[in-house]
Amino acid sequence: MIISVVIPTYNRRDLLKRALVSVFAQSLLPTEVIVIDDGSTDGTELMIAKEFPLVRYFRQENAGVSSARNLGIDLAKGDWLAFLDADDEWLPDKLKQQCKALLANSESKICHTEEMWIRNGIRVNPAKKYTKTGGWIFNDCLLLCAISPSTAMIHRSVFEDVGVFDTDFPVCEDYDLWLRITANYPVLLIAEPQIKKYGGHDDQLSQKYWGMDRFRIKALQKIIDSGQLSQENQQSAISLLLTKAQIYLDGAIKREKTEEAEDYRQLIGRY
């Protein structure tokens, strides 16, 4: 298996160093490691040149994580793409375990793993609803972002089929992609944690944008209108969209946001 690791980064030099150390400590090394620097100003390029000369480093003007990941996909030489966010860390057997599972399940095109959560430096147990699942998991992906990018290994043909990350989404870009993928492909799961997923730091995108469900509503509308869902999945997606849109409509009315309320009223009326 030819594996390309794609790591987007923006002003996370020290965290990126930790992530890269975890990649080069893999018991099964990838074919290549690509870092897409989304316009960092913190010395990221110098650090990589000095400490990780084997990394393929590319810099772009700041355009967001989706654009950075997409550039990595375009530049990658591998048939398999493994993603790692700069603030996360792989456990040593992550790639080995995924390759073993994928070779044993030759029809599988996407594999993800359980994860270990670290919040503010302390390991925490995620709520039961965040337990990872495998198989046809579209309904699981409707309710929350059920696949973490740092756990995912995806065959290139999947992106050729359903498209890459949507740059119109400043956040929830992975939620949008997982809906498109899981509507068309079953997902293989490694049930043991293979990454450390860190949270609690100030520059997380989830803390930058208010009302994250606005973007999930947009993703739901997009997948519903695509015409690629089964009847069962279409009904599930519409039901959730209507629930979320009604919550935002009620909030807009309460805040006397007339124009916003009308937008959600029209959206509800469409479905």
Backbone hydrogen bonds, N-H to C=O, Kabsch-Sander energy under -0.5 kcal/mol:
donor,donor_aa,acceptor,acceptor_aa,energy
3,I,1,M,-0.8
4,S,80,W,-2.9
5,V,3,I,-0.5
5,V,32,E,-2.4
6,V,82,A,-2.5
7,I,5,V,-0.5
7,I,34,I,-2.7
9,T,36,I,-2.2
16,L,12,R,-3.5
17,K,13,R,-2.0
18,R,14,D,-1.5
19,A,15,L,-2.2
20,L,16,L,-2.9
21,V,17,K,-2.4
22,S,18,R,-1.8
23,V,19,A,-1.4
24,F,20,L,-2.5
25,A,21,V,-0.8
26,Q,23,V,-1.5
27,S,92,P,-2.6
31,T,3,I,-1.7
32,E,3,I,-1.5
34,I,5,V,-3.3
35,V,56,R,-2.4
36,I,7,I,-2.4
36,I,34,I,-0.5
37,D,35,V,-0.7
37,D,58,F,-3.4
38,D,9,T,-3.1
38,D,36,I,-0.7
39,G,37,D,-1.3
47,M,43,G,-2.2
48,I,44,T,-2.3
49,A,45,E,-2.4
50,K,46,L,-2.1
51,E,47,M,-2.7
52,F,48,I,-2.6
55,V,52,F,-1.9
56,R,33,V,-3.1
57,Y,55,V,-0.9
58,F,35,V,-2.5
60,Q,37,D,-2.8
68,A,64,G,-2.0
69,R,65,V,-2.7
70,N,66,S,-2.6
71,L,67,S,-2.2
72,G,68,A,-2.0
73,I,69,R,-2.4
74,D,70,N,-2.3
75,L,71,L,-2.2
76,A,72,G,-1.6
79,D,2,I,-0.8
80,W,2,I,-2.2
81,L,154,I,-2.9
82,A,4,S,-2.8
82,A,80,W,-0.5
83,F,152,A,-1.7
84,L,6,V,-2.0
86,A,8,P,-0.9
88,D,85,D,-2.1
89,E,196,K,-1.9
91,L,194,Q,-2.9
94,K,91,L,-1.9
97,Q,93,D,-2.9
98,Q,94,K,-2.0
99,C,95,L,-2.7
100,K,96,K,-2.2
101,A,97,Q,-2.1
102,L,98,Q,-2.7
103,L,99,C,-2.5
104,A,100,K,-1.4
105,N,101,A,-0.9
108,S,105,N,-2.2
111,C,153,M,-2.5
112,H,188,L,-2.7
114,E,190,I,-2.1
114,E,192,E,-0.6
116,M,195,I,-2.7
117,W,115,E,-0.5
117,W,124,V,-0.6
118,I,197,K,-2.8
119,R,122,I,-3.1
120,N,118,I,-0.5
120,N,199,G,-2.1
122,I,119,R,-1.7
124,V,117,W,-1.9
130,Y,127,A,-2.2
131,T,128,K,-2.0
135,G,187,V,-3.6
137,I,135,G,-1.2
141,C,137,I,-2.2
142,L,138,F,-1.3
143,L,139,N,-1.0
144,L,140,D,-1.1
146,A,144,L,-1.5
151,T,148,S,-2.1
152,A,148,S,-0.7
152,A,149,P,-1.1
153,M,111,C,-2.4
154,I,81,L,-2.7
155,H,109,K,-2.8
156,R,79,D,-3.2
158,V,155,H,-1.8
159,F,155,H,-0.7
159,F,156,R,-0.6
160,E,156,R,-1.6
161,D,157,S,-1.3
162,V,158,V,-2.9
163,G,159,F,-1.9
167,T,165,F,-0.6
169,F,166,D,-1.7
176,D,172,C,-2.0
177,L,173,E,-1.7
178,W,174,D,-3.1
179,L,175,Y,-1.9
180,R,176,D,-1.6
181,I,177,L,-2.6
182,T,178,W,-3.0
183,A,179,L,-1.3
184,N,181,I,-1.7
185,Y,181,I,-2.0
187,V,135,G,-2.7
188,L,110,I,-2.6
190,I,112,H,-2.3
191,A,189,L,-0.7
194,Q,114,E,-2.1
196,K,89,E,-3.6
197,K,116,M,-3.5
197,K,195,I,-0.6
198,Y,196,K,-0.7
199,G,118,I,-2.1
204,Q,201,H,-1.2
207,Q,204,Q,-1.6
208,K,204,Q,-0.6
208,K,205,L,-1.2
209,Y,205,L,-1.3
214,R,211,G,-2.1
215,F,212,M,-1.2
216,R,212,M,-1.3
217,I,213,D,-2.6
218,K,214,R,-1.6
219,A,215,F,-2.2
220,L,216,R,-2.7
221,Q,217,I,-2.7
222,K,218,K,-2.0
223,I,219,A,-2.4
224,I,220,L,-2.5
225,D,221,Q,-2.3
226,S,222,K,-0.7
227,G,224,I,-0.9
228,Q,223,I,-0.5
234,Q,230,S,-2.9
235,Q,231,Q,-2.2
236,S,232,E,-1.9
237,A,233,N,-2.6
238,I,234,Q,-2.5
239,S,235,Q,-2.3
240,L,236,S,-2.0
241,L,237,A,-2.5
242,L,238,I,-2.7
243,T,239,S,-1.8
244,K,240,L,-2.6
245,A,241,L,-3.0
246,Q,242,L,-2.1
247,I,243,T,-1.6
248,Y,244,K,-1.9
249,L,245,A,-2.6
250,D,246,Q,-2.8
251,G,247,I,-1.9
252,A,248,Y,-2.4
253,I,249,L,-2.4
254,K,250,D,-2.2
255,R,251,G,-2.0
256,E,253,I,-1.1
257,K,252,A,-3.2
258,T,256,E,-1.3
261,A,257,K,-2.7
262,E,258,T,-2.1
263,D,259,E,-1.9
264,Y,260,E,-2.0
265,R,261,A,-2.3
266,Q,262,E,-2.5
267,L,263,D,-2.0
268,I,264,Y,-2.5
269,G,265,R,-1.9
270,R,266,Q,-1.3
270,R,267,L,-0.5
271,Y,267,L,-0.7
271,Y,268,I,-0.9
